[in-house]
Amino acid sequence: AYEKRFPTCPEIPVFLGSEILHESRSDDGAIHIIERSCKLNVDAPRLLKKARVEYVFFIQKNTVNWKERTLRIEAHNETFANRVVVLETCSYSVHPENEEWTCFEQSASLDIKSFFGFESTVEKIAMKQYTSNIKRGKEVIEHYLKELISQGITFIPRWTPPPACGQKDERAPAVGRDADDVPLEPGARGTTKEQTGSSCPPAEPGSPDADKLDADYIERYLGQLTPMQESCLIRLRQWLQETHKGKIPKDEHILRFLRARDFNIDKAREMLCQSLSWRKQYQVDYILQSWRPPALLDEYYTGGWHYQDKDGRPLYILRLGQMDTKGLVKALGEESLLRHVLSINEEGQKRCEENTNIFGRPITSWTCLVDLEGLNMRHLWRPGVKALLRIIEVVEDNYPETLGRLLIVRAPRVFPVLWTLVSPFINENTRQKFLIYSGNNYQGPGGLVDYVDKDVIPDFLGGDCMCTVPEGGLVPKSLYQTDEEPENSDHIRLWTETIYHSASVLKGAPHEIVVEILEGESVITWDFDILKGDVVFSLFHSKRAPETSHKEATLPSTSAAGDNTQLIDKTWVLGVDYSRMESPLVCREGESIQVRSGFYILQWKMHGPLPCSGTSLPRVDDVLASLQVSGHKCKLIYYYEVLASKDFRGSMSSLESCNSGFSQLSGATTSSGQSQSSSHLSR
């Protein structure tokens, strides 16, 4: 149905036509890729006339995977590409629990660098166009589906591998890669024969294939594993499949966390769960699509990718000695530098996957070459060291075992001082990968030539290869931010910007938010993760607007108590002034929960153990449980949205709130082995 809109589509008036630029199929016929140039007419005549452009051209790449039954559509603008960057991704897939349903996901990003002084106008036009396209796209698909049905086409046979490739494809189901597996890093590609052949439904628990991985798959994608290590990987993956109904990390990613914790499955599971929660909260999966480094970083950040080392690992060069860390922190802020480093790590994982396909063996880490020539006391500026330590902490927690080797060259005398400050924050396994050369010791046998091919060594280190990494220099003080200037200027998206809000729930001070409903039969949707402690969630309704007041916590030593807002007045009577819409739900650490007109109050309060009947003395278990919540504080992140009935009708979202499988991975796994299943009808 989607292909019927090409080369022209009368149902979409702004779509004037298309031309195929490239078309290819995989050897087994499972993957069909078409890249087109699409001609569009945009509703902005005066603006386009001013820019002397009559039409807008987009490049669209459609990838149909008949084996995995998916369609992925990637589009970016060709017109005004140096001024405006528009990226859009759509995907169709089969619902994992009901094959009669089709899952559709759509995302887009808009980055306006400059547009003749009409930046605001272009943004409004783009948002208007995108909003209308979402609705129109569904109508067009339904139109062509009905057209196909009228022609008697209601079913397409499943794809089957060619006989010549049957032996290879028969081995694929044993690899244990689920059809819904997706890389954590956005933009990662996997369209080679080897990868498509390794994506298959997992074997049912208890069957022989569920307890063992295919030997060819291990050698191709994971590397050498002992039987014990293989068993740990299978057990952790099975736990993720049982507790998480959606997409789960790839085996390569799970294996990194196991290696970081010496294959202690409990410690690895806790580390992985916290990382998945962190990625969700800060939308790290989309960083490669959304992050555009400011021009200042492009000029003064002295780092960049440079071919690969002798082992096939991607090589990243950082000329730290030439970098003005103080100037960058003062001009851009710590958050911008952190986000840039995260984008580098995401890009590194993407390059590892690409090299795995190129070299035909597992490449799961990269090499970093750090040149310290020029390092001096200026680099020991306290706020700069603080920013460096925070970056190291975030990377260590969320990108374990991604650094294969760190080569430090031309280390000056001041380096031991910096190393003393930094080394305690670096994992012991990571420190063992460091190789440090002072002076010119990196030259000759035993130096860089042992790890990097001679024709790849950069020219500034005596090699013959021209390196495009910026040379850096001092950032002009005129570019420094003033104390009054906010860090989140137009070109920087703060690390803390997210659709989720964070909150602390204190003892005696619940966290409450009010949602006003103006249209009857609207739908309230919410999702929250319990990051620390246990809380009780309640939903109340009132016809009168609550008055905001702050409630102090029962612990006088807690300074953050004033941040909690008490909306339900002490004088209100339950059943008279307000009513309870749902039974209170106890949510354990690591769990998640995914109308009439009036005011709705969402309340989270600390969950305390019920007193033991027949005695006023606390139980030992209750005392120990209370000690686990440090400072008598619970932490959570939450998101809510009100949808009009016309917008919600026909949505694939359920009318019931339920425990979100993805978010169950966010907390310590020891708090609750099995999530509570609860159904809350949204009114």
N, C-alpha and C positions, 0 to 999 in steps of 0.2 A: 504494500500500500504506500509506503514511503517513497519508493522509487518512481511511482507514477506521477509525482510532482515535477519530474524532470523530463525533457529539457526546459519546458515552460509549464506554468501552473496558473490557469485562469482563476482558480480559487484564491490566489494570493496576488492582488493587483500590483503590489510594489515589486514583485518578482518578475523581471522583464525577460529573463532567459539565462541559460547556462551553457558552458562549454567544457568538455572533459579534457583535463590537462594530463592526467596519468591514470592508468588502470592496470591492476595486477591481481593475480590469484596465486595462492600457495600451491605447492606441488600436489597436495592431496585434495585440493578443491574446497577445503574447509573455510578458507578466509578469502574474502573478495574486497579489495580496496579500490575506491574510486575517488579521485581528487578533481574537483571542478572549480571553475571560475564563475561566480554568480554575479549577475548584473541587477542592481536594485535601484529603485526610484524612491528617494527619501522625501518626506513631507517637510522640506525646508528650502523653498525655491529662492528666496532672497539671499539666504546665507550661502547656498551653493553658487548662486550667480556671482556673489562677491568673491568667492574663492575660485571662480571660473571652472567649475566642475559641474557637469550635467548629471552624471550618475555616480553611484558608489559601487565598487567591486569588492566582493568577499571571496576568500579561498575557503572551500569547504571540503573536508576529507571524511568520507563515509567508510566505515569498516564493518562489514558483516561477517560474523563468526558463526557459521552454520553448525559447527560442532558444539559450541557453548551456548548457541541460540541467543546471541546478543547483537545489537546494532549500536555502534558508537559513532557519533557525529561531532566533529571538531571544526570550528570555523574561526577565522580571524580576518580582520579587514586588510585590504590591500591599498585602498584609497586613504590618503592622509595617514599612512602608517607611521610616519615620522612625527606626527603631531598627536594622534589619538590611537590608542591600542585597545581594541575590542576583542575579547576572547570569549567564546561560547562553547559549551560542551553539553551534549545530550546523549542519553543512553537508554536503550530499551533492553529489558531482560525478563526472563521468566521468573515469576515469584517463587521463592524457594520452597514454599509450603503448599501452594496451589497452582498447578500448571495451567489452569484456566485463566489466570490473571497475568497481566503484563505490568511490570514495574517500569516507571518512567522517571528519570532524574534529569534535571536541567539546571545549569549554573552558568553565570556570565560575570565578566568583570570589565570595567571601563576605566581606563587611565588616560586622562586628558593632560597632555604635557603643555601644549599651547595651541590656540586656535584663533589667531587673528583678533584676540580680545573678546571672542564670543564663547569662552569656555563654559559659562553658566548656561547659555542658550543651548549649546550642543549637549550638555548633560541632560537637560530637561527633555530635549527631543529624543535622545537615546533611551531614556527611561520610559517615555511615552510609547516609543516604538516597540521596545522590548515587552512591555506589559501587554500591548495589543497582540503581539506575536504569540505570546504564551497561549492566550485564549484561542486565537485563530488557528494555531498549529493543531490543537486537539480537534477542532471542527473539520480541518482539512483531512486529517487521518481518518476520522469517522466517515467523511464523504467517500473517500476512496475504498474504504472497507465495504461500505454498502454497495459501491459499484462492482467490486469483485464478487460479492455475494450474489448480486443480480446476474452475474455471468456464470454462476454455478461454482465459483472457486471459494471453497470454505476450508480447505485443508491442504497443507504442503507436507509431503513425506519427510521424515527425519533424515538428516544427513548420515551416510554410512561411509566408512573409509574405503578407498580403492583396494582391491585384492592384493596388489603389490605391496601396499603399506600395512597390510593387516597385522603382520607380526609385530611391527613396531607399535601400532596403536593398541594391540592387545596388552602390551606391557604397561601402558599408561595408567589404567585404573589402580595399579598397585602403589602409585606414588603418593596417593593420599592428598592431592591438592584439590580442594573443593572448587566447584564451578563458580562460586561467589568470591573466591580469593581475589583480593585486590592488593596492590602494593600500598604501604602507608604513605609513600611519597607520591604527590601528584605528578602527572606527566610521565611516569614510568611506562615504558612500552614493552610489550611482549608479543610480537606477532611472528616470531620465527617458528619453524616447524617444531623445534624441540620444546618450546614453551607451550604452544597450543596442544601438543601431544601430552603434556603433563597435567593439564587441567581436567579433572574428572570428578564425579561424585565420590565422596569418601565411602570406604567400605563400612558396613554396619558393625557396630561394636560387637565383639565376640567372634566375628569371622576371622579366618586365618590372616587375610590381608590387612585387617585392622591392627594386628600385632606385629607387623613387619613391613619395612619399607623396601621398595624395589632397589636392588643393588645398583642397577644402571642409573637410576634417578639420584641415589646418594652420591655416586661418583660424579655425576654431571652437574648437580646443583648445590650439594651440601659439603662435599669433601669427606675425608675419612672419619668414620664414627665407629666407636666400640659398641658392642651389643648393649652395654649399660647406657651409653649416651643416646643410642637410637631409641631405647625404651623410654628414657626421660622425655625425649621429643614427642613420641607418640602419646604418652600419658598427658603431657601438658596440652597438646593439640586437642586431644579428646575432651579434656576439661573445658577448653574454650568452646568447642562445638556443642557441648551439653549446656553450658551456661549462657551462651551467646547465640541468638537466633539469626543474626545478620552476618556481615562480612567479618572474617577473622584474618589476622596477619599471616603472611606466607611462612613456610617452614624456615626459610633463611632468617627471617626476622626473629622468630621464636628462638631459634638456635643461638642467636647473638646474646639474648638474655640468659639462656642456660649457661653458656660459656662464661659470661660475666660473673655468674654465681657458682662457678665450678660444678655445674650440673646438680646443685641442690634445688630440687624442683619447687619446694615451698618458697625459698628465697627468690628464685627466678620468677615464680608466679606473682609474688607480691610486687616485685620491681616492674614487671610487664604491665600489671594492672594499673599501677600508678602512672606509668608512661602513657598508656592508652587514654586514661582520664585526662591527663595533661594535654594530649594532642587534641582531644575533643573540645576541651574548654577553650583553648587558644587557637583552634582551627588551623593547626599546623599542616594538615593534609593539603590545604589550599595555598600554602605560602609561595610555592613556585609560580602560581597563577596570579596571585594578588600583590606580591612584593616587587616593587620597582625601585632599585637603589637610587637615592638622590644623586645628582650630578657630582656633588662633593665627594661621595664615596667612590664613584668611578675614577675620579682624578687622584684622590689622596689615599685610598685604601690599597695598600701594596700587596695584594694577594690575587691569585688566579690559577685556573687549571692549566696544566702543561703536559700533554701526552700521558704516558704511563711509565712505570718502572719496569725492571727486567722480569718481574713476576706477573706483569699484566695489570697491576693495580693502578687505578687513576692516580696521577701525581698532582698534588697541589703545592704551589710555591708561595711562601709568605716571607716578604722582606721586612720583617718586624723592626729591624734596626733603622730602616728608612721611614718608618711610619710615625707620624706625629699623633700618638695616641691621645695626648692631652688636648691637642687641637680638635681632633675628631669628637671626643667626648663633649668638649665645650661647644662645638658647632652643631652637632647632631643629637647629642644625648645618648645615654646608656642604652635606652630601649631600641633605638634605631640600629646601633651596632649589634645588639643581641639578635635582633630579627635578621640582620644580614648574615650573621654567622650561622643561624639556623637554616637559612636558604642555601648556604654553602653545604651544610651537612645533608640536606635533602637532595641537592644536586649530586653529591658524592654517592649516595645510595642509588640514584638513577644511573650514574655512570658505571657503577659496579655491575648492575644488571646488564647494561649494554656490553660491557667487556666480557661478561660470562657468556653471552651469545657469540661474541666475536672469537674468543679463544677456545670455546668449547670445554671450559672447566670452571669450577666455582670461583668467582672473584667476589668476595664478601667484604673487603676492606680497601682502604686507599692509603697511599703514602704521602706524608707531608714533609716538605723540605723547607726548613726555616733558616733564613740568613740573618745573622745578628750583627753584621757589620754596621756600625753607627749607634749601637745600643749604648746609652749613657744614663746618667742619673735622672735626666728628664723623663725617662720611661718609668721611673720608680715613683712618679707622682701618685699620691695616695688614692685619689678618686679613680685614676686610671687602673691601678692595681686592683682596686675593689671591683671595678667593672670586669676586669679580666677573670677574677676569681668567680664572679657570678656566672660568667659565660662558661667557664670550665665546669662548674657545678651542674648547670643545666645540660650541657653536652654529655657529661659523665652519666647522668641519670637516665637520659633518653636515647643516646646513641652509643650503647656499649659495643665493644668489639668491632667498631667501624674503622678504627685507626690501626692499620697493619704495621706501620713503621714510621717513626719520627726522626728525621735526620736534621740535626742542628749543626750548622757550620759557622765558622768565624766567630766563635763565642768570645767576647771580650772579658776583661777582668771583673767588670761589674756583674757579669752573669751569675756567679754564685750567690750574690745577694738576692737577685730576682728568683733564682731557683729555690732558695731557702723559704721564700714567701709562698711560692706557688706549689711546690712538690707535695706538701701535706694534703692538698685537695685533689690530688691525682691518684687514681686507683693503682694499686701495686702492679696488677697485670699490665696496665697501660705504661707505667714507668719502665718496665722491663723492655719496652719496645723503643726506648729512646737511645739514640746514638749521638754523642756530642763530640764535635771536633773543634779544637781551638786553633787560631792562626790559620796556617795553610795545610794543616794535617789532612784535610779532606781530599787533597790532591794525590794522585798516584795510587798504587795498590793498597787495599785496605780502606780506601776512601769511598767517594761517591761512585766510582766506576764499578764497585762491587755490587751496587744496587740499582744504578741507573745507566742505561746505555750511553756511551760517549757522545753519540750524535744527538742526544737529548739534553745533555748538561747545558744550562743557560750560559749565555755569553759573559754575563757579569761574574760567573764563577770559573771563568777560564775555558768554557766550552765553545763549541761552534754553532750552537742553536740560538737563534734570535728569540728572545723571550718578550712577550707582550705585556707582562705584569707591570703595572704602573710603578714609576720610580718614587712616587710620593713627594715628600717635602713638607715644609711647615705650612699649616693651614693659616691663612691670613686672619689676624685678630678681628678684622672688620666683619668676618663671617660668624664670629662667636655669638651665641644666643645671650641676650641680656637676662638678668635675674627675673624680670617681669614677663619675659617672653615664654609662652607655654612650649613645652617640648613637643606637643603634638601639632606642629605646624602643618600646612597643607600637604607638604611632600613626605611627611612621616606618619605612618599609621601606628599608633602606640601598641605596644605589646598587650596592654590591658584592654584594648578594644575587642569586644566579643559580644555576641548576642546573649551570652549568659551573664548573670549577675552573681556575685559571691556574697555570702553572708555568714556571720557567726551567731550561733544560738547559745546564749548564756543561761546559766542556772537561774531561774526566776525571771528571765527576760526573753520571752519568745520573739521570733521575727515574724512580722505580719505585713502583708501587702494587700491593698484594696484594688479591685478591678470593677470599674463602673460599666454596667451594661445599659445601653440606650435602646437597642433594637431587640424586641422580643424574639425568642427562639435562636439567639446567637449561640455560638459554641465557644467555650473556654477550653483551650488546650494548654497543657503544662508538661514540663519535663525537669527533673532535678536529680542531682547526684549527691549522696551523702559521702563527703570526703573524710569526715572524722566524727566519731561518736555515734550515738543512736538518738533519733529524734522521733517525735510523734507529729504526723501531718493531719491537719483537719481543714475542712472546707465549710465556711459559714455563709449565710445569706442575710441581708438586711435591706429594708426598704428605705432606711434613712442613712445619710452619709455619716460615717464615723469621723470623729475629731481626732487629729493627730496629737499624740502625747508620747513623751519618752519615759521609759520605765527603767529604773536603776536595777542592776543585778544585786542578788543577795550577797555577792562577794565584794567587799569594799575595795579589794586590791585590784580588781579588774577595771582598767581604765576605759576599755572599749564598750562598756555597758551602755553608755549614752547613745551609741549608734543604733540600738534596737528601738524600733517604733512600736508602741502599744496602741492598737486601733480600737480594740474592744474595751469600752469604758467599764470601770468597775461597777457602775450603777446599772449597767444593762442586765436584763434578765433573759436567760436562755429560754426560747420558746415564746417570748413576748417581743423584745426589742430585736432579736436576731434568732435565726434557726440554724441547726446543724444540717448540712446537706449530705454529708457522708459520715460513716462511722470512722472514728479516729484510727489511723493506720500507723503502726510502729514500723519505722524504716531503719534497718540496721546499717552499720557502716559498710559502704561499698555498694549499696542498693540504689535503685532509681525508680521513679514513677513517671511513666510517660502517659433555654434558660429564660428564666424569666427576667424581665427588666428589674434593675435594682443594683445593689452593691454586693459584690462577693469578696470575702476575705479569705486569703490563703494564709494559713498559720503553720509555722514550724516551732515546736518547743522541745526542750531537752526531755528525753525519755529517762525516767527514773524507775528502778526496780520496785515492784509492789511489796509492801510490808508483809512479812510472814504472819499468817493468822495465828492468833492465840498467844503471841508474844510481841513485845515492843522492841526486843533486841534484834539488831540487824544480823542477817546471815553472813557467813564468811564469803560466800560467792558474791553477794551484793557489794560487800566492802571492796573486794578485789576488782569487781567490775567498775565501781566508781573511781578507783585509782587509775584505770586505764585511760580515762578522759583527762588529759593533762590540762590543768588550769580550769576544769569544769567548763569547757567550751567545746561545742560541736561546730563543724564547718560544713557548708554545702554550697553548691552552685545551682541556680535555677533559671528557668526561662518560661515565659508564658505569652500567650497571644490570644486575641479575641477575633474569631472569624464570623463574618455575617453568614446567615443561613444560606444565602444564594451562592456564596463563595465556597461553603463547605459541602453543599450538596454535590454528590458525584465524586467527592474526593476519595482517594484510596485509603486515607487515614480512617482508622476505626473510630466509632463513636464512643469507645471505651478507653479509659486510661489504663495502662497496664505497666508492669515492670519492664523496663527497657533492657534487653539483653546486653547491648553494647555497654551501657553504663554500669552493669553489674561488675564489670572488670575494674572499676575505678578505685576500689578500696581494698583493705586487707582481706585476704580470702578466709582468714580464720574466724571472722565475725559471724558469718552465716554460710553454712554449706549449701543450702538451697533457698532461693529467693521465695518470698511470699508472693503468691499469685493473688491479685485482687482486681476486681472490676469496678470502675467508677463511671457511671453513666454521666456524660457531660450534658448539662441542661442548657 
